Amino acid sequence: MHDDERKDNTDWERETYWNESRWEQSLRDNEKLMARYEAIWNENPHRYWDDPLDLYMKAHHGIDLGDFTPETSSTDPGDQVCLEQESKKMISDLETDTDNDIPTTASREKILDELDSISAYHLALDLSSATIDFFQKHPPDVISQESLQREFSFHILRTAADIAGGHGLGYDEHGLCGNIVKNRWALDHTREAWRLAGALIVNTQAEPDLKSLTEKLAQLENHLEQRILELRTKVWW
């Protein structure tokens, strides 16, 4: 094999594994797509999405195939054939590599055990519970603080979710950088929660509990920083 051929093969192999930048773009695109799906659901609360293709076409292409309810949907065989043909045409876009990766009960338990062994995830869950307890014990007394409470809680909950999402992407060449991106997002949420904590107005009795929350945030931030560094040492491409 010539050196040029060997170099071409090496370059090709590297390109098959996504880096953090490519993973982040893909994950952000996916979040935007999920937001579009959610918006469509919220805008059409009574809509009957009989065929998943209807929702897919609406979200991806802005094409509304019509609201076919059980009472009004056509029973014309010709219409059914057309719908089936359209579904087959779009099915390739709907397919994913995870079709055969639906976890069994045993594998789900294994995943939960693995997550519990991740210190950052364990801390994030503990912080989530502490946050719920804090606001139940010290509810805000003004509207502006209610808004801060919701935003603070959102970032805390997203932290645990992103750590879990990163773990789900795995630790091999195919998902490692996506895992890192998810942990970076978790770190961003932790830091934003820290910033919001400084804006929360609490009474004297609540100050010790708020201090406890911020201490947990600092601890979680440190663990996430270490986790990201450790994961990056595994990237060889």
N, C-alpha and C positions, 0 to 999 in steps of 0.2 A: 504494500500500500504506500502510495506517495504521501509525503508530509502534508501536501495541500488537502488530500482526501481525508487524512486523519484530523486535520484542523477543522474541516467542514463538518465531520461527524461530531466532533467535540462541541462545536458551536451549536449544532442542531440539538444535541442532548441538553445543553444548558437552556435553550429556548423552550424546551418542553416543560420546564419547571418554572412556575411563576415566582417573581420576586415580590417584595412587599408592595411596591407601587402598583403593580398589575393587579394584585389581590385586592388592594384597597379600592381601586377603581371599580372592580367587579362587585365588591360587597356594597359599595355606595350605590351603584346602579341598581342592585337588587333591592336595597332599602327604598329607593325612589319608586321602584315597581310595586313593592308592597304598599307604599303610601298611596299609589294610584288605586290599587285594589280596595284599600280601606275607604278611600274617598268615594269610590263608586258605590260601595255598600252603604255608606252613610247618606249619600245623596238619593239612594233608592231603597229606603228601609223596608218597603213592602213588595219589592221586586221579587219575582219568582224566577231564580236562575236554574231552569230545568236542565239545561245542557251546559257543562263547564266551558264549552266553546264560546257561548254567548258572552260570558264574563271575560274570557281571554281576548276575544276580538274587541270588546269595549275598552279594556285596559291597554292593550298593545297597539291597537290600530284606530281607536276612536270610532269603530263601526258598531252601531247598535242593531242587532238582528231582530229586535222586538221582544216584548214581554209575553212569553208563551206560558200562560197559567194552565193548570190541569183542566180547567173548564173550557178554555178557549183555544188550546193548542190544536193544530190541524191533525186530522187522522188520515189525510190523503196520502196513500202509499208513495205517490210521486214526490210529495214534499219531504217525506221521510227519507227517501233515497237521496235527494239533494242534500239534506242535512248530513247524512252519513258520509257522502262524498266530500263535503266541506270539512267534516271532522277529520277524515283520513288525510286530507290535504294539509291540515295544520298540525297533525299529531306529531310530526317530527320535531316541531318547535317546542312541543310540550314535554318531550321525553327528556329524562335526566339519567345520570349514571347511578342514581341512588335507588332506582326501582327495586333492586334486589338486596338493598341494605336496610330494610325495615327491621329494627331491633326486636329480638324476642324478649320475653319477660326476664330471662336469665341475663341477657346482654345488657338490658336496661339497668338491672341491679348492679352489674359489673361497672357500668359507666358511672352510676351514682357513687359507688365505692371509690372509683378512681378520682372523681371530682372532690369527694370529701378529703382525699389525701393531699389535694392541692391547697397549700396554706392560704394563698390569696383568695381562693374561692370560699374556703371556710370562713375567713375573716369578712368577706363581702356578705355572706349570709348572716353572720352575727351582727354586722352593721345594719343590715336591712331590718332585722328584728328589733334592734335597739332604736332605730329611727321610728318605727311604728309605735313602739312603747313610749318614746319621747313625746310624739305629737298627741298621743292619746292622753298622756299625763299633763301635757302643757299645750293645749289647743290654742291656736292664734286668736287674738281678739279683734283684729282689724283685717279688712279685705286684702290690703297689700301684703300682709304677712301670710294670708291664706295662699296667695299666689306663690310666694316664696316657698311655702311648705310643699306645695305640689311639685314645683320645679326641683327642689332639693330631693324629695322622695323619688322623683323620676330618675335622677342621676344615680342615686344609691341603688335602685333596683336594676338599672341598666348595667351597672358594674358587674354584678353577679351573673347576669344573663350573657354578657359579652365574654366573660371568662369561660362559662360553660360552652358558648358557641365556638370559641377558639379550640377548646378541648375536643369538641365534636369534629372539627376539621382535621385533627390528627397531628402527627409528629413526623411524618415521612416527607419525601420530596414533593408530594402532590398537594399537601395541605399546610405544611409547617409555616410558610410565610403568611398564609391567611390566619393561622393561629396567632402569630405575632401581632398582626394588624388588630385582631379582636382584643388582644390584651392591651395594646396601645389605646384603643378606644375606651377600654375599661379604666385605664389610667387617666385619660382625659375626663371621664365622668367623675372620677374620684376628686380630681383637682377642681373641677367646676363645683362639686358639692362643697368642697372646702371653702371656695370663694363665697358661695351662698350662705354658708354657716356664719360668716362674718357679718352678713346683712340681717340675720335673724334677730329680732328684738324679743328678749325674754326677761322675765322678772327675776328677782334675786334668787328665788327658790329654784328656778330652772337652770341657773348658771352652772351648778356642778354637773348636771346631766348633759348640758350642751358641751361642757369641757370634755366629758367622757366620750361623746360622739366625735369631737374633733381629734381626740387622741387616737381613737380607732381609725379615723380617716388617715392620720399620719402613718400609722402602722401599716394600713392597707396600701398606701402609696409606696412605701418602702418595699413591701413584698412584691408589688407589681413591677416596680423598676428592676428588681433582681430577677424576677421571672422572665421579663423581656430580654434581659442580657443573657440569661442562660439559654433561652430558646434560640437566640441569634448565633450562639456558638455552634449550634447544630447545622446551620446553613452552610453547605459546602459548595454550592453552585454560584 
